[in-house]
């Protein structure tokens, strides 16, 4: 089955749909859901290590949980990524919106133009609480939040 995504113009107005492959081949703007987990006291951030089996950006560190929003999904549906990748149930009401950030990444044969709906989640658990989807996630690490911010 071909995964279809909503596509947008530069003003973030929907203009149609396209396959995920076409979106990345043609550089079409599309939406993603990003959820960063931080400790309750805001001293630690949880970072995903992407599976070595991933098609894109395999074996790299990434957002705690993230994914594309398909043609039939809204931003509210994005929380499915948290459950799928990490095995953690969260409610949309527990998330803090950090806004929508437009990003563009270009490499040979791959153009990723996203409207990223970014959220923060105060996580009361620890690394042992994650039940990782092995096809997607190779592991999890934490970092000092202030050092992480300074790094970037």
C-alpha positions in Angstrom: 0.0 0.0 0.0 1.3 3.4 -1.0 1.5 5.9 1.9 -0.1 9.2 0.9 0.7 12.5 2.6 -1.1 15.9 2.4 1.0 18.4 0.5 1.1 22.1 1.0 2.2 25.4 -0.5 4.7 27.7 1.3 1.9 29.4 3.2 1.0 26.0 4.8 -2.3 25.7 2.8 -3.1 22.2 1.6 -2.9 21.8 -2.2 -3.4 18.1 -2.6 -1.9 14.7 -1.7 1.1 12.7 -3.0 2.9 9.5 -2.2 5.6 9.6 0.4 8.2 8.8 -2.3 7.0 11.6 -4.5 7.0 14.0 -1.6 10.7 13.3 -1.0 11.7 13.0 -4.6 10.0 16.3 -5.7 10.6 18.2 -2.5 6.9 18.8 -1.7 6.0 20.4 1.6 4.3 18.0 4.0 3.5 17.8 7.7 5.2 15.8 10.5 4.7 15.4 14.2 7.6 15.8 16.6 7.5 15.0 20.3 10.4 15.7 22.6 10.4 14.0 26.0 12.0 15.9 28.9 12.2 15.0 32.5 9.6 16.6 34.8 12.2 18.9 36.4 13.4 19.9 32.8 17.0 18.8 33.4 17.1 15.8 31.0 16.0 15.3 27.4 15.3 11.8 25.9 16.8 11.2 22.5 16.0 8.4 20.1 18.7 6.4 18.3 17.2 5.5 14.9 17.4 1.8 13.9 20.1 0.8 11.5 17.4 -0.6 9.3 15.7 2.7 8.6 15.6 3.9 5.0 16.4 7.5 5.9 18.9 8.7 8.5 19.6 5.2 9.8 21.8 5.0 12.9 21.5 8.6 13.8 20.2 10.4 16.9 16.8 12.0 16.5 13.7 13.4 18.1 12.2 11.3 20.9 9.3 10.3 18.7 8.4 11.6 15.3 6.7 10.8 12.0 4.8 11.8 9.0 1.1 12.7 9.1 -0.8 10.8 6.5 -3.5 12.2 4.2 -6.3 11.2 6.6 -4.6 12.4 9.8 -4.6 15.6 11.8 -2.0 16.8 14.2 -4.0 15.2 17.0 -3.3 11.8 15.4 0.4 12.3 15.6 0.5 10.9 19.2 0.2 7.4 17.6 4.0 7.8 16.8 4.8 7.9 20.5 2.9 4.7 21.2 4.2 2.9 18.1 7.9 3.9 18.5 8.2 4.0 22.3 5.4 2.0 23.7 4.3 4.9 25.8 0.7 6.1 26.0 0.3 9.9 26.1 -2.7 12.1 25.6 -2.7 15.1 23.3 -3.8 17.3 26.3 -0.5 16.4 28.1 1.6 17.9 25.3 2.9 21.4 25.3 2.9 22.9 21.8 6.2 24.6 20.7 4.6 25.6 17.4 5.1 24.7 13.8 8.6 24.9 12.4 9.3 24.7 8.6 12.5 22.9 7.7 14.1 22.0 4.5 16.9 19.3 3.9 18.3 18.7 0.5 20.6 15.8 -0.5 21.1 14.0 -3.8 17.8 12.2 -4.7 16.1 13.3 -1.4 14.4 16.6 -0.6 12.7 16.9 2.8 10.5 20.0 3.2 8.4 19.7 6.4 6.0 21.7 8.4 6.9 20.2 11.8 4.3 20.3 14.5 6.6 20.3 17.6 5.6 19.3 21.1 7.1 18.8 24.5 6.1 16.1 26.9 7.2 16.0 30.6 8.0 12.3 31.1 7.9 10.9 34.7 9.5 7.6 33.7 13.0 6.5 32.8 14.8 4.6 30.0 13.6 1.2 31.3 10.0 2.2 30.7 10.3 2.4 26.9 9.1 -0.6 24.8 10.8 0.2 21.5 9.6 -0.7 18.0 12.8 -2.4 16.8 12.2 -1.6 13.1 12.2 2.1 13.9 14.2 2.6 17.1 17.6 1.2 17.9 17.7 2.6 21.4 17.2 5.6 23.7 19.6 7.9 25.6 19.3 10.9 27.8 21.3 14.1 27.9 21.5 17.1 30.1 19.0 19.5 28.6 21.2 22.6 29.1 24.2 20.9 27.5 22.0 19.7 24.7 20.7 23.2 24.0 24.3 24.6 24.1 25.4 21.9 21.6 22.9 23.1 19.1 
